[in-house]
């Protein structure tokens, strides 16, 4: 009897200690659904997401840790408390439809600014954390990249248009089509563009705004869009994280190999990076010399071209969303 009493007291003490911990501490090391409560609230208000499921797109404001979440056909919502609650910051007429592919949301690594490349709805840009929006003159865009040094130059791939890529140099007021047959995009500035083609392995580069293209590397990016940070171009691939320090003229694998499709996301500096691959979220703190798996993917998720991921480096939280599925977060 005494033994049972002691065990009971120990269990009670453990439960008391756990209940006293902050919610983030209790959730550490597991994926937690952050969208069901919002979807239920919207349903109570008579609003129902589109047929593609509850959520389709997620991003993090790197300055504040604010979480942006796309609700299918109902607009863009933002959380200031790490996904506990959400409020709409753009209705379906401003940021409409859904994100159907990874790299559809491009968040400025410095924070505050965000471009939403949307399909079946409006695409739009904010430079003040979602308070105001500039609608793009064109939409139905699968994914793209913004030149965050001026934010007026963007490149994108049109949805179901034969691999047509398009370019704007006036902040999405006008767009110019550059040709079909492309599969991935990137840019350093309005003249220096990068791309891949479905039937031509390797990386193509243009220095005249897309008028002509030259192959600069046999390496094969996997990520749908390139990302830049402090003047360096980064592109995920099955062979590792590709990097270019000369505006795409040459490319090399950064550090040791790591199978990655999404990212990179940056932490406190350019040596602190997270990428996402088939196994989950991988982190390096030494510019790729060593990678380690820090979070698996949630059950039912795969790191494919339709899955969007995000990382709040300050709070050490990973986020994930895609069509037909709820959104989740993982606290380390």
C-alpha positions in Angstrom: 0.0 0.0 0.0 2.8 2.4 0.9 4.5 1.6 -2.5 1.3 2.6 -4.4 1.0 5.7 -2.3 4.5 6.8 -3.1 4.0 6.1 -6.8 0.8 8.1 -6.7 2.5 11.0 -5.1 5.3 11.0 -7.6 2.9 10.9 -10.5 0.9 13.8 -9.0 4.1 15.8 -8.5 5.0 15.2 -12.2 1.6 16.3 -13.4 1.7 19.4 -11.2 5.1 20.3 -12.5 4.0 19.8 -16.1 0.9 21.9 -15.6 3.0 24.7 -14.2 5.2 24.9 -17.3 4.5 27.4 -20.0 2.4 26.0 -22.9 5.4 26.3 -25.2 7.5 24.1 -22.8 4.8 21.4 -22.7 4.6 21.3 -26.5 8.3 21.0 -27.1 9.4 18.2 -29.4 6.0 17.5 -31.0 3.9 18.9 -33.9 0.8 20.9 -32.7 -2.2 21.8 -34.9 -2.5 25.6 -35.1 -5.3 26.0 -37.7 -8.3 23.9 -36.4 -9.4 26.5 -33.9 -9.3 29.2 -36.5 -11.2 27.1 -39.1 -13.8 26.2 -36.4 -14.2 29.9 -35.5 -14.7 30.8 -39.2 -17.2 28.0 -39.6 -19.2 29.4 -36.7 -19.3 32.7 -38.6 -20.6 31.0 -41.7 -17.3 31.1 -43.6 -15.9 28.0 -45.2 -12.5 27.4 -46.8 -12.3 26.4 -50.5 -12.4 22.8 -51.7 -8.6 22.5 -51.4 -8.8 22.2 -47.7 -8.3 24.4 -44.6 -4.9 26.0 -45.2 -2.5 26.5 -48.1 0.5 28.6 -47.2 2.6 29.8 -44.2 5.4 32.3 -43.6 7.1 34.0 -40.7 7.9 37.7 -40.2 11.6 37.4 -39.3 11.5 40.7 -37.4 8.6 40.0 -35.1 8.0 36.2 -35.3 4.4 36.9 -36.6 3.0 34.0 -38.4 1.1 34.4 -41.7 -1.4 31.7 -42.6 -3.4 31.4 -45.9 -6.9 30.0 -45.5 -8.2 28.7 -48.8 -10.3 31.3 -50.6 -10.8 33.4 -47.4 -7.6 35.5 -47.3 -4.5 35.8 -45.2 -4.4 35.6 -41.4 -1.7 36.6 -39.0 -0.8 35.5 -35.5 1.2 37.6 -33.0 1.3 34.8 -30.4 3.1 32.0 -32.2 0.0 30.5 -33.8 -2.3 30.5 -30.7 -4.7 32.9 -32.3 -5.1 34.5 -35.7 -6.7 37.7 -37.1 -7.3 38.4 -40.8 -4.9 41.0 -42.3 -6.0 40.6 -46.0 -9.4 39.5 -47.2 -9.9 37.1 -50.2 -10.1 40.0 -52.6 -6.6 41.2 -51.6 -4.8 37.9 -51.1 -7.1 35.4 -52.7 -7.2 31.7 -53.6 -4.4 29.7 -52.3 -0.7 28.8 -52.4 -0.5 25.7 -54.5 3.3 25.3 -54.4 6.2 25.9 -52.2 8.0 29.3 -52.5 4.6 31.0 -53.2 5.2 33.2 -50.1 8.4 35.2 -50.2 9.2 36.9 -46.8 12.0 39.4 -46.6 14.8 37.9 -44.5 15.0 41.3 -42.6 11.4 41.1 -41.7 8.2 43.2 -42.2 7.8 42.8 -46.0 6.0 39.9 -47.7 4.9 39.0 -51.3 2.1 36.5 -51.8 2.2 34.8 -55.2 -1.3 33.3 -55.4 -3.3 31.0 -57.7 -7.1 31.3 -58.3 -7.1 34.7 -56.5 -5.3 38.0 -56.1 -1.6 38.3 -55.4 -0.4 41.2 -53.2 2.6 42.7 -51.4 2.9 44.4 -48.0 5.8 46.4 -46.6 4.4 47.1 -43.2 3.6 43.7 -41.7 0.2 43.3 -43.3 -1.3 46.6 -42.3 -1.6 47.8 -46.0 -1.4 45.9 -49.3 -0.5 46.6 -52.9 -2.4 44.3 -55.2 -0.4 42.9 -58.1 -1.7 43.8 -61.6 -1.4 40.1 -62.5 -1.9 36.9 -60.5 -2.4 33.2 -60.9 1.2 32.8 -60.1 2.7 29.5 -58.7 5.8 30.9 -57.0 8.4 33.6 -57.3 11.2 35.7 -55.8 11.5 39.4 -54.8 14.7 41.4 -55.1 14.5 42.7 -51.5 17.2 45.3 -52.2 14.5 47.4 -53.9 11.3 45.3 -53.6 10.1 46.6 -57.0 11.7 43.7 -59.0 10.0 40.3 -58.9 10.1 37.2 -61.0 7.4 34.5 -61.0 6.1 31.5 -62.9 2.5 31.6 -64.2 0.2 28.7 -63.1 -0.6 26.2 -65.8 0.8 28.4 -68.6 3.4 26.1 -70.1 6.2 27.2 -67.9 5.8 30.9 -68.7 7.9 33.2 -66.4 7.2 36.9 -66.0 9.0 39.9 -64.6 8.0 43.1 -62.9 10.4 46.0 -62.2 7.8 48.5 -60.9 6.4 46.8 -57.8 3.9 44.5 -59.6 2.1 47.3 -61.4 3.1 45.8 -64.8 4.5 42.4 -65.8 6.4 41.3 -68.8 6.3 37.6 -70.0 9.8 36.2 -70.7 9.0 32.9 -72.4 7.7 29.4 -71.8 9.3 26.1 -70.9 10.8 27.2 -67.6 10.4 25.3 -64.3 12.3 27.4 -61.6 13.2 31.0 -61.2 15.5 33.4 -59.4 17.0 36.9 -59.6 19.7 39.1 -58.1 18.4 42.4 -59.7 16.3 43.6 -62.7 18.9 42.4 -65.2 20.4 39.4 -63.6 17.9 36.5 -63.7 18.2 32.8 -63.0 16.0 29.9 -64.2 15.9 26.3 -65.1 14.0 24.5 -67.8 12.1 21.2 -67.7 14.0 19.6 -70.6 17.4 21.2 -70.1 19.3 20.2 -66.9 21.3 22.9 -65.2 21.1 26.5 -64.3 20.4 29.3 -66.8 21.4 32.9 -66.4 20.4 36.1 -68.1 22.2 39.5 -67.7 19.8 41.4 -69.9 16.5 41.0 -68.1 15.5 37.7 -69.7 16.2 38.6 -73.4 18.9 35.9 -73.7 20.0 33.0 -71.5 23.3 31.2 -70.9 23.9 27.9 -69.1 26.2 28.6 -66.1 26.1 25.3 -64.2 25.2 21.6 -64.6 23.9 21.5 -61.0 20.2 20.7 -60.7 18.2 22.9 -58.2 15.2 21.2 -56.5 13.7 24.3 -55.0 11.2 26.1 -57.2 12.7 29.6 -56.5 16.2 30.8 -55.5 16.6 32.9 -52.4 19.2 35.6 -51.6 20.7 36.7 -48.4 23.4 39.4 -48.0 24.2 39.3 -51.7 24.6 35.5 -51.9 22.2 33.4 -54.0 21.0 30.1 -52.5 19.2 27.2 -54.1 18.1 24.0 -52.5 19.0 20.7 -54.3 19.1 17.0 -53.7 22.9 17.3 -53.7 23.0 20.0 -51.1 22.4 23.7 -50.6 23.8 25.5 -53.7 25.4 28.9 -53.3 26.6 31.6 -55.7 28.6 34.6 -54.6 28.9 36.2 -58.1 25.3 36.7 -59.1 24.8 33.3 -60.5 27.9 33.2 -62.7 29.2 30.1 -60.8 27.6 27.7 -58.3 28.9 25.2 -55.7 27.5 23.1 -52.9 27.7 24.9 -49.6 29.5 22.8 -47.1 28.6 19.1 -46.8 25.8 17.4 -48.8 22.2 17.6 -47.5 19.1 16.5 -49.4 16.9 19.7 -49.4 13.9 21.0 -51.2 12.8 24.0 -49.3 14.5 27.0 -47.7 17.0 28.2 -46.9 15.8 30.1 -43.8 18.4 32.1 -41.9 18.9 32.6 -38.2 21.2 35.1 -36.5 23.6 35.3 -39.4 24.5 33.7 -42.8 26.1 30.7 -41.1 22.9 29.7 -39.2 20.7 28.1 -41.8 17.7 25.7 -41.9 16.6 23.7 -44.9 13.8 21.1 -45.4 14.2 17.8 -47.1 12.6 14.3 -47.2 13.6 13.6 -43.6 12.5 16.9 -42.2 14.1 20.2 -41.0 17.9 20.3 -41.1 20.0 22.9 -39.3 23.6 24.1 -39.6 25.4 26.7 -37.4 28.6 26.7 -39.4 27.6 27.5 -42.9 26.9 23.9 -43.9 30.0 22.2 -42.6 27.7 20.0 -40.5 24.0 19.5 -40.8 21.8 17.9 -38.3 18.1 16.8 -38.4 16.3 18.9 -35.8 12.6 18.2 -36.6 10.9 15.4 -38.5 8.0 16.1 -40.8 4.5 15.8 -39.2 2.6 12.6 -39.9 1.0 12.6 -43.3 3.3 15.3 -44.6 6.0 15.0 -47.3 8.6 17.6 -48.4 7.2 17.9 -51.9 6.7 20.9 -54.2 3.3 21.7 -52.6 4.4 21.9 -49.0 5.3 25.3 -47.5 7.6 25.6 -44.5 8.8 28.5 -42.2 11.1 29.0 -39.3 11.0 31.5 -36.4 14.7 31.4 -35.5 14.3 33.6 -32.4 11.6 31.4 -30.8 13.0 28.2 -32.3 9.7 27.2 -33.9 9.1 25.4 -37.2 5.9 25.8 -39.2 4.3 23.8 -42.0 1.2 24.0 -44.2 -0.1 22.7 -47.5 -3.3 22.2 -49.5 -5.8 19.8 -48.0 -4.1 19.7 -44.6 -4.1 21.7 -41.3 -1.1 23.8 -40.4 1.2 22.7 -37.6 4.1 24.1 -35.5 7.0 22.4 -33.8 8.6 23.9 -30.8 12.2 22.8 -30.2 
